[in-house]
Amino acid sequence: MKVIFIGSVLPEEECGRYKGYSTAGNKMQLGLLSGLKRFLNINDLIVLSYYPIASYPIEKIIFIKKHIFDCEIGRIISIPFINIQFLKILTQQISFFITLLSQVLRLDKRKTVILTYNAFIEISWPAKIISKIFNIPIFCLLADLPLPSIKYRGFKKIFSVFFFYATRLAIKNYAGLIVLNKNAQQFYASNLPYLNIHGGINPGDYESISSNNEIIDLPTKERKILYVGSLIEYNGIETLLNAFHKIESKNLTLHIFGDGPMKTLVEHYSKIDDRIIYNGLMHNKSILLMQRKVDFLINARPINSFISKVTFPSKILEYLMSGTPVLSTRLDCLLNEYGQWLNFIGDDPITMSSDIFSIVNSDYKALKTKAIKAREAIQESKNWNYQAKRVLNFISSSARN
């Protein structure tokens, strides 16, 4: 079987050069592709991509040239496009269609499948046209979901609404979905076969980091809680700040890494409460090391938001790989498989504040022992090699039906 992967993946050394890329999204694509590479022949995995960059004038580059990157996952063909709002999607669609067509014409169509990363129309439309013309099965790894935007006005609002409904319609036209939360399939395309994978981890990311297996008791030491992620409403950052500010303990500090629309609020709290420390952005390797050095990690997503119901918090697997105790709200997607490894907290400021204080003052040896067992379980069952094999089996069986 030959797999044509279409996404927005870059080699690690390219990440961070421009605004507009997603660290978590790029890691997921690289992880899956590295896993697929283990089970496919070197010429059976073709990777097409667009360069994820913020549109002009946020980034002062109007024309993105074609790039070919040779990296550990193989060759990535990055398409050319015009980096101006509205023209951007159209030129990406045209480039993807031409590039995909040139690849498909060389292959045995009966042994080829197309796998897209997300279903946004710059990728899904040209992929679907090629799929129809040559009768090639097409599948989607649905990581980022189409959500209606409320922040735009005027023509941008109209375009946003069109983009939302066009992407939702595109999802329904796949042969199958790989989702991070089973509710995504039920909400967007309940008639399609699906595989629920929650994401994955790349063991290579942790090879250079000490294992930190020792059980440590902290009777008097300052407790450090770490939050890593986008500073955005649906991640519960405002509730977390409010809850932590209510805790009356001088030995507890909250360290925040990330960027986003709520950065100003985080900076405000860091000024009025010196236990809240905002650190901005940091390289991923340094973040992974920091996750092992602190005492607790925290996920504060609200339970009842729509995004929480249809997505999976990508940081959870990374957190659990640290061997550090993890505090988390009781998201539905975490209760069954991950409940035994997490320390649950409420998702309103008062309950969250009380739960955090109670957990950080409990038996740390027991919490650390549980965290280390969690790391062992996640390393075995959520590594990208294992997940890629599941994806290939799903695609192979669904394509035959």
N, C-alpha and C positions, 0 to 999 in steps of 0.2 A: 504493500500500500504506500502511495505517495501522499504526503500531507502538504498542502499550501497554506501556510499560516499568514494571516493579514492582521497587522496591529500597529502599535506605536512604540515599538521596542527599540532601544539603543544600547550599544555597549556601555558598560559602567563608566568608562572614562569620558564619555560624551555627556553624561547626565550632569545637570546643574549649570551648564554653560548659558542657558537662556531660561527665562520665565516661561511657564506653561507646561512643564513636564511633571509627572507624578512619580515620586520615588517608589511608593507602594505598588503602583501599576507596572512600572518598569521591572521591579523585582519579581513580580508575579509572572510576567511574560518570560523573563530570562529563566526563572525557575522551571516553568513548564517546558520551555524549549530545550533546556539542558536535560530534562527527564526524557522528552520525546527522542532526543538524539541518541539516547542509550538503546532504544528499541527499534530505531529505523536505520537503514543504510545511509551512508553519508550523502548520497544524492537524492534521497527520498524525503528530505525535509527542506522545503523552499520557504524562505522568510521574506515577506514584503512588508514595508513599514512606511509611515510618514514621520517626519521629524516633528516631535511635539514642541511647539514654540508658540508663545503668545502672539496674537495678531498685531500688525502695525496699527498704531504707533507705539504700543507698549514696548515691543521690540522693534528696533529701527532697521529691520531687514524686510524687504518687500518680496524678493524672489528667492525661494529656497531651491537650491540646485539638487540634482540627483547625487546621492552618495552611495557608495558600496563599502560596507564595513565588514572586515574579516575579523572574527572574534572567536571566543571559546565555543559558542553554540553553532558556529559555521558562518555562512555569508548572509548579511542582511542587506537587501536592496531597498534603499530609502528613496521614495519617489520625489520628483520636482513638483512645486506648486507655487501659486501666488499667495503671499502671506497678508492679504488684505481682507478684512471682514466681508462676508458674503461671497466674494470671489474665491475665498480660501476653500470652502467646501466643494464648490463646483470644479475647481481645477484639481483638487485632490481626487474627486470622483473620476474625472477624465484620465488622470495619470494612473490611478489604480486599474481602471478598465484596460488601458493600453498595455500596462506592465503585466497584468494578470493574463490577458489574452496571449501575449507573447510567450508566457510560460506554459500555459495550457496546451497550446498548439504543438509543443514538443513532447507531450506526455501521452501515456495510454489513459484515456478518459475513464475507462472501466475500472481502473485501479487507483483513481485519484479522488481525494476529498478536499474540501476547503474548510478551514477552521478560522473564524474571525475572533479577534479580541474585542468584545463589545459589539453592539449592533447599530452604532451611530451611522447616519446615512452616507457619510463620506466613504465608509468601508462597505456597509451592507448592500447598498444599491448596486455598485458595480459588481460586487461578488455574486449577488443574486442573478444579475443579467447573464453573467458567464455561466453560472450554475444552470440556468434555464436553457441556454443555447446548447450546451454540451452534456446536459443531463448528469451533472456532477453533484453529489450530495454535499450539502453545506451545513455546518454546525457553528455554534456560537458559544464562546466562553463569556458569560454575561456577568461581568464584574462591576461595571458602572452602569447604573440604571437610568433610564430617561425620567427626569423629574421636572415638573412644571416650574418655571422660574417666576418669581413675583417681584424681582428687583428691577426689571426693565420697564420702560415706558415707550409708547409710540411704535415706530417701525421695528425696533429691536424686540418689543414685546410680541408683536405679530410673528416675527421670525422665530422667536423662542417657542411660541405655542405650536407653530408648524413643525419645528424640529422635534418637539416632544411627541406629537401624534404620529409623525412620519416614522420615528424610531420605534414607537410602540407597534405600529403596523408591520415594520420590518421584522421585528422579533417573531411574529406569528408565522413568517414564511420560511423559517429554518426547518431543517429535518430533525433537529434535536438541540437541546440546550445543556451546557455545563454551568451550573449555578453555584453560588456560595451560600445560598439560603433557599430551602425548598419552597418557601412562600413566594419567591420571585417567579418561579415557574407557574405557580397557581394563580398569581395575579396577572402576569403578562401573557402567558400562553399555556393555559391549563390542558390543552389537548396534545401538547408535544411531549415526546419522551425526554427525560432529563436525567442528569447525574449530578448529585449534590456532593461537592468536594470541600467546601469551606476555605479553600486556599491551600497553601503548602509552605514548607520550609526547605531551604537549601543548606544541607549540613556543612558545605564548604564555607559558608559565611561565618561559622563558629569555630573552625579549626584553629585559628590563630588566637582564640580567646581562651584563657584558662577556664577549666571546667567548674571550679568553685563548688566542689561537691561537699565540702565540710559543713557540718551542722553547727550553727553558731547561736549561742544564747546572747541576748542583748539586754541585760538587766538595767543598766543605767545609761546606755549609749543613746545619742540623739538618733531618732528615727527619720530616715529620709524616704519620702514618697516621690515617685517619678511619674510624670505624665508625658507621653510622646504622641504627637499627632497634630492634625489640622486644628487650628483654633477657630472652630466653627460651631454654630448653634447645635447641630444635630449630634455633635460629640459630647454634649453635656458640659461644656467648659464653664459656662456661667454658673450652673448649679454646683459644680466642683469648687469653684472659687468661693462662692457664698458659703458652702458647707464647711470648707476648711477654715475660713475666717471665723466661723462660730466656735471652733474647737479651742478650748482654753488649755493650751499646753505649749510651754516654751521649748520643749525637747523634740518637737515635731516640725519638719520643714517640707514644703511642697516645691519640687523642682519641675519646671515646665519647659519643654522643647517643642518648637513648632512655629508655624506662621499661619496667618489667615485673617478673615474679617474681624475677629474678636481680639486681635492683638492689642488694641488700645485698652480694652477692658482688663486684659491680663496685666498690662503695664500699670494700670491704675491700682489694681489690687496689690501689686508688688511694691507700690509706693506707700500704701496705707498699712501694709502688714509685712514686716521685714522677714517673716517666715516663708513668704511666697517669693520664689526666686525665678525670674524669667530669663532664659538663656538663649532665646532665639533658635537658629538652626545649627545643626552640627552634622558632620559626615556620618554616614550610616554605620561604619565600623566603630566609630567612637560611641555612637548611641548604643550599640550592642554591648560594648564593654561597660558603659554606664549602667545599663539595665542589670548587670551582674554585681555592681558595686553598691547599689542602693539597697534599702531594706524592704521596700514594697513598690509595686507597680500598680497603676490604677486605670480602669476603663469606666467612664462615667456616662455612657450613652443613656438617654431616657428610654424607658421601657415601652411606652405607648406611642412613640412617634412612628410615622409611616416608614421612614428610612430604616429605623431599627427593626421593623417587622419583616422587611424584604431584603436586607443586606446582612453581611457578616462582618464584624469589626476585625479588620485585617491584622491589627496589632496584637490580638489575643494569642495567636500562634507564636508570634515573635516573643511576646511576654513569657509565655509558658516555656519557651526554649531557654530562658535565662536561668532557670532554677531559683528565681526570686519569687516570694509569695505575691500573688496577684489579687487585687481587690477589683470587683466588677459588679455592676448592676445586673439584675436578674433578667437578662434578655432571653426571649423564648429559644433562640437558636443555640444558647449555651447550656440550658438546663439539663438536658439528657446526657450528652456525651462529655461535657466539660464540667458539670456540676461538682464532681468529686475532686477536681483540681483547683477550683476557684473559691475565693472567700467573698461571699455576696454582701452587697451593701444596698441601701435604699436609693431611689432616684429623685427624692425631693431633698432640699437642703437640710432640713432638721433631722430626718432619718439617716441620711448619708453621713452627716456630721457625727451622730451618735454611734453609728456602725463603725466608722473609721476609727474613732477613739477606742471603742471596745476591742476591735481586732488587733490594732497595733500594740495594745497593752496586754494581749493574751500570750499564751505559751509560744514563743518564737521558734523553739526547737521543733515543735509539732508542725508549725506552719512551714518551716524550711524543709522538713522531711517530706511533706506533701508536695512541695514545689519541685523537689528533685525527682520524685516519682513521676510527676507530671511531665517533666522534661524527657525522661526516658520513654514514656508512652508516646509523646508527640513526635519524638525523633524517629520512632519506628513506624508510626501509622500515618504521619502527615508529611513525610519527606517527598520532594517532587518526583523522585524516581518512582515511588509507589503510586503517587497520584497520576503521573503521566501514563503508567500502565493501565490504570483504571479508565482514563480518558480514551486511550487507544482501543481498549476492549469495548467501551460504550459506542464509539464511533463505528467500529467495525461491525458490531451486531446491529446497530440502528441503520447503517447504510444498506445492509442486506435485506431489511424489511420493506 
